[in-house]
Amino acid sequence: MHTARGPISRRRFLLLANAVAVVGLLDACQPATPASPPTSAAAKPAVSATAPPAATQAPAATSAPAATPAQPTPQTQTSAAYAKAPVTFVYADSSDVAHIDPALVVDFWSFTASRNTYEPLVEIDEEKQQVIPWLATSWDVSPDGLSHTFHLRDGVTFTDGSKLDADTVKLSLDRTLELKQGPAYLIKNFQQVKVADPMTVTITTSAPDPYVPAHLVKVGIVSSQAITQHQTSSDPWSQDFLKDNIVDSGAYKLDNWQHGAQMTLVKNETWWGKWQPGSIDKIIIKVVAETAPRVQMIERGEVDLINQWPASEALRVGKLPNFHLGEFTTFDTEPIFYLYTLKPPFDNKQLRQAMQYAFDYKAMIDYYQGHAVTPTGPIPPDYAGGAKDLQPFQQDLNKARDLIRQSGVDPSSLQLDFALAGTGGDQFEAGATILQDALNTLGVKMSIRKMPYSQWTELYSKPETAPNLTNLIQSPFTLDPTQFLAFYYPDNFFNMARWNNPDIVAAIDKIKVTLDSTDREAQLHDIQHKIRDEAPCVWGCRPKTLVAVPDYVEGYVMQSTDYRWSMNFKTIRIKAH
């Protein structure tokens, strides 16, 4: 039996939790009227990001409509000798799981549990960055774009012995809508979930929506039997039961959960998927809040992988014998500096553009020791719908001076106020200092104030107290590019620029209901150019995620839309060592 033997400061770790809130509030509004409640009824890691691992293979999907992506082809088997079962894998996480109920989950710590147990109708192919069949083998879209019909996979069994069917899917989706938490905001436009036949579900939306499949990736399906058998008059959706129990169809099932200490998952032997040699039989997720102890544990061989790696530590440990460095491109932009537009001086477009040319992007890359790329605008070019013709930003102080002159603002009169939320990580303070140094060169003064998150949110509640600049992360939650654009809705709290451009808002709304993919891509392309030109913010950097991986661990895949740190254990294979 194989027994097991990132990333940053605590402030950074807390900032990521705030980023979860950012994404969760992007489109927040009340969902459509939900269905009535149900009634009781009859280990040293991975291959590099450029060499995808041999993942578990799902049974072939049935014929799908032309609009439905095919399932990925199985990966080529390697010649490595793999550990013999049973394989135990120990993972050190920076925080305990907050929720295991898939209708509540919205943070990456909880994803580590829920995304390895509960399964959605569709999944993401990380290599191709597209939605693929999962519990649904195919789907059809009506000509008017108002209905999506999903055809379910036969032979899927939940851990309580019940079977996947259309009633189960309807109940899970209705439950998610009714609870109005977690992923509910992603499906708020669902008007009706209808059982078309025992293995077919039709979802009707309030408006045409090409991103229904992308959103459903984040909605796990629960055993309907588990819901109906544990409901009460005061708890019709069985929240009390499902807060401590997992009744799933996925690769792993819950063995035990010692709150605040560790969770154990074990292989679900009734899973419909196909296991590969060396796959993990038992997963122990240990809660180790501080960074230094987690790093020490993996160096000593006490755990097989850790999360929340500081870049410097990943680079150091990745060079040690029997380790290698995993480097993964993510879609996060951090830092991103918002320029407050409801009052001078950043109600002036030329001055905002000057900030973009003033920032020293190379210095920010150097901060990450070269393991980062410079952004091109509001949507990364390698993300679905990203404009590939936009060039990375470059510092140009002469251009910045020229734009300041065009703005009519005397640079010596400027006293800019940068608010750095206390939960921000070192990279945000570094970015603010880099901008401060560049502005000094231009004769512009900028002070940097560090403050608690509560004070930061209070200041931004009204224009007269709002600072001129602040920092955030932008990170996607699905393969829906309009989630990036939602940061620019004027009523979104996390539009820290408080930028209000009615033409941009109308353009975003139009993209959301455009069914023709070519037309939609053209609209996405156009709006990215316009937002970049309007300069509501300075997109500072796109750091890569660095992970020190033991050489015996194969198949570690970064989950690009799960806030990067959640784990997909079923792709991991342990080599004999």
Stockholm file with secondary structure:
# STOCKHOLM 1.0

chainA/1-577         MHTARGPISRRRFLLLANAVAVVGLLDACQPATPASPPTSAAAKPAVSATAPPAATQAPAATSAPAATPAQPTPQTQTSAAYAKAPVTFVYADSSDVAHIDPALVVDFWSFTASRNTYEPLVEIDEEKQQVIPWLATSWDVSPDGLSHTFHLRDGVTFTDGSKLDADTVKLSLDRTLELKQGPAYLIKNFQQVKVADPMTVTITTSAPDPYVPAHLVKVGIVSSQAITQHQTSSDPWSQDFLKDNIVDSGAYKLDNWQHGAQMTLVKNETWWGKWQPGSIDKIIIKVVAETAPRVQMIERGEVDLINQWPASEALRVGKLPNFHLGEFTTFDTEPIFYLYTLKPPFDNKQLRQAMQYAFDYKAMIDYYQGHAVTPTGPIPPDYAGGAKDLQPFQQDLNKARDLIRQSGVDPSSLQLDFALAGTGGDQFEAGATILQDALNTLGVKMSIRKMPYSQWTELYSKPETAPNLTNLIQSPFTLDPTQFLAFYYPDNFFNMARWNNPDIVAAIDKIKVTLDSTDREAQLHDIQHKIRDEAPCVWGCRPKTLVAVPDYVEGYVMQSTDYRWSMNFKTIRIKAH
#=GR chainA/1-577 SS CBCCCCCCCHHHHHHHHHHHHHHHHTTCCCCCCCCCCCCCCCCCCCCCTTSCCCCCBCCCCCCCCTTSCCCCCCCCCCCCCBCCSCBEEEEEESSCCSCCCTTTCCSHHHHHHHTTTSBCSEEEETTTTEEEESSEEEEEECTTSSEEEEEECTTCBCTTSCBCCHHHHHHHHHHHHHHTCGGGGGGTTEEEEEEEETTEEEEEESSCCTTHHHHHTTCCBCCHHHHHHHCCSSCTTCHHHHTTCCCCCSSEEEEEEETTTEEEEEECTTCSSBCCTTBCSEEEEEECCSHHHHHHHHHTTSCSEESSCCHHHHHHHTTSTTEEEEEECCCCEEEEEEECCSSTTTTSHHHHHHHHHHSCHHHHHHHTTTCEECCCSSSCTTSTTCCTTCCCCCCCHHHHHHHHHHHTCCGGGCEEEEEEETTCCHHHHHHHHHHHHHHHHTTCEEEEEEECHHHHHHHTTSTTTCCSEEEEEECCSSSCTHHHHGGGCTTCTTCTTCCCCHHHHHHHHHHHTCCCHHHHHHHHHHHHHHHHHHCSEEECCEECEEEEEETTEECCCCBTTTTBTCCCGGGCEEBCC
#=GC SS_cons         CBCCCCCCCHHHHHHHHHHHHHHHHTTCCCCCCCCCCCCCCCCCCCCCTTSCCCCCBCCCCCCCCTTSCCCCCCCCCCCCCBCCSCBEEEEEESSCCSCCCTTTCCSHHHHHHHTTTSBCSEEEETTTTEEEESSEEEEEECTTSSEEEEEECTTCBCTTSCBCCHHHHHHHHHHHHHHTCGGGGGGTTEEEEEEEETTEEEEEESSCCTTHHHHHTTCCBCCHHHHHHHCCSSCTTCHHHHTTCCCCCSSEEEEEEETTTEEEEEECTTCSSBCCTTBCSEEEEEECCSHHHHHHHHHTTSCSEESSCCHHHHHHHTTSTTEEEEEECCCCEEEEEEECCSSTTTTSHHHHHHHHHHSCHHHHHHHTTTCEECCCSSSCTTSTTCCTTCCCCCCCHHHHHHHHHHHTCCGGGCEEEEEEETTCCHHHHHHHHHHHHHHHHTTCEEEEEEECHHHHHHHTTSTTTCCSEEEEEECCSSSCTHHHHGGGCTTCTTCTTCCCCHHHHHHHHHHHTCCCHHHHHHHHHHHHHHHHHHCSEEECCEECEEEEEETTEECCCCBTTTTBTCCCGGGCEEBCC
//
